């Protein structure tokens, strides 16, 4: 990956600093439903949930069996087997419900936009590699303008994530931070107007859509105050 693309990425460490959460811990339905883009994330999430459920099952079953079953029903193999089946299911469902309410919906949407943004970077990187291999058909015209558009998107994403955390941590701080709601949508529109047809137009259109989505989430944050 070329240096200008590397500088555009938002690393997991930066996301952790911006949001206050481990990005992979945030429950996002899109990670589970998208079978093309987030396969590794989906299986990693599911595997982690299964391991946690299995680890907690002996503790839960032991507590229920020792303090509730034995005093009233004496020893019961059937009840023990039922508990071994229900306990991990209860842990998984309980953690799903907890995750759903623990992480704000705006944050999950913004992290989805970050994934889309990184997908654009990967698409440009693939075109760069094909162009370097001598495949001139995959050379992006006006590559500098695409990079400029992605820089604007990155600024908006970082600003939106900062805004979400500030409002989450301190609801009364909004009046002193109105500049956080300013975005680069006008600049992106100017870039889009000057574009030509082709790969650049498609990538810039996707960038513009991300900007619109981020702006919509910022408006939700602003209207909720």
N, C-alpha and C positions, 0 to 999 in steps of 0.2 A: 504494500500500500504506500502511495506517495505521501511525502511529509504533509502536504496541505490537507489531505484527507485525514491523516492521523490527528492533526490538530483540531479537526471538527468533531471527533467522537466525544461523547459524554461517558466517561468511564464509570464503572460501578462504584468506585470510591467517591467520585464527584456526586453521583446520584444519592449515595448514602449521606453525604454532607448536606446536600440541598434539601432532602426530604426528611432526614432523621430516622429513616427506616432502611433495613436491608432490602434492596430492590426485589430480590427473589422471594422474600417473605410476604410481600404485598399480594393479597389474593386478587387475581385478575381473571375473570371468566374468559377473556379472549385467549389467554395462555392455554386453557383447557380445550377451547373450541377450535382454535386454528391448527389444522393438521399439516399445513404446509410450511408456515414460517417459524413456529415455536415448538417444534417437535421435541427437541432436547429439553427445553424448559418444562414442557408438559410432563414428560416422563420423570424428570428430576423432581418436580413438585409432587407427583403422585407417589413416587418411591419414598420420598421423605415423609409423607403423611402415613404411609403404610408402616414404615419403620417406627415412627412415633407411636402409632396405635398399638403395635406389637409390644413395644417396650413398656407402655403403660398398662397393658392388659393384665399381667400377673399382679400388679399392685392393686388395681381396681377389683379384680376377681377375688384376690386374697382378702381384701377389706370387707367386701360384701358377704363373702362366704363365711368368714370368721365371725363377723359381728351381727349379721342378719340371718343367714341361713342356719348355721349350727345351733344357735340358741332356740330357734323355733321349729326347725324341721329335722334336726339331727343331721346325719350324713346323707347326702343325696347326690348320686352320680348324675342324674338327669339334670338337676338344677345347675350343677357344676359345668356340664357341657353347654347348656343354654347360656350361661354367663360367659363362657369362653367365646361363644359366637357373637353375643350381643355387645360385649364390652368394646372390642375394637371398632365395631360399627358405630357405637355411641361416641367413641373418641373422635372418629373421623367426622361425624355429623356435627358434634359439638365444636370442633375446631373450625369447621366450615362456617358455622353460624357466627362464631367469635371473629373470624377473619373478616366476614362480610360487614360487621358493624365496627370493627376496630380501625379499618382503613377508609378514609373518605373517598367517595365515589369520584370526585374531581381528580384526586391523586391517581387513581387507577386509570382514568381516561388519559391523563397527561403522560403516564408511563407507557401507555399504548402508542401515543404520538411519538414518544422517544424511540420506540421500536420501529415505527414507520420511517422516522428520520434516519435511523441507522441503516434501514433497508435501502434507502436512496444512496447513502454513502457506499454500501456494498455494490450496488448496481454500477456506480461510477468506477469503482475499483476494478470490477470485472471488465468494463469497457476499456479501461486503461491497460489492463493486462493483454487484452486481445489486440489493442492498437500497438503495444510494444512488441507483440509477436509477429507483426507485419500485416495484420488484418485491418486494412485501412477502412473497410466498410463500417467498423465499429468505433471509429474515431469520432469523439463528440465535438461538434462545432461549438464555439463560444464556451469552452470549458470554464474559462475564468468567470463568466457570468453565473454559471451553475454554482461554482464555489462561493461566489458572493451571495447568491440566494440562500445557500445552506448556512452561511455565516449568520445571516439575518434570522433564519429559523432557529439556529442554536441560541442566539441571544433571546429570542422570544420564549423558547422552552425553558431556559435557565430562569428568566424573569418570572414565568408562570409558576415554576416549582418553588421559587423563593416566596412568591406572593401567597401560594397555598399554605406554606409552612408558617409564614408570619401570621396569617389570619387564623390558622389552627392553634398557634401558641398564644396569640394575644389578639383578641377580637377588637380591642380599642385602638390598635396601632394603625388602622387603615387611614385615618385622616392625615397622618404625617407621612404617608408613603404612597400618595396618589401616582407618583411617577412610575410605580411598578406596573400600572395598568396601561402604560404607553407601549405600543408594539410597532413592529416594522412592516405592517401590512401594506401601507402606502408605498414604501420602497419596493416591496415585492411586486406590487401591481405595476409599477413603472418598469421593472425588469421584464415582466410578462408582456407588456405592450410592445416592447422592442424586439421580441423574439421572432425567430423564423420557425417554420415547420420542421419536424424531425425529432430526433432523440432529445435534444435540448428542450423543446417545447413540452414534451411529455414529462420530463423530469421536473421542469419548473412548475408545470401544472400541479404535480403531486406535492411539490414544496408549498405552493400557494394554498392547497387544500389543507395541509398541516397547519399553516398559519391561521386559516379560518377556524379550524377546530380549536386551536389554542386560544384564539380571541374569544370564541364562544364560551370556553371554560372560564376565562378571566371575567367575562361579563356575569357569569353565574356567581362567581365569588363576590364580585362587586355588588350585585343585587341582593345577595344574602345578608349584607351588613345593614 
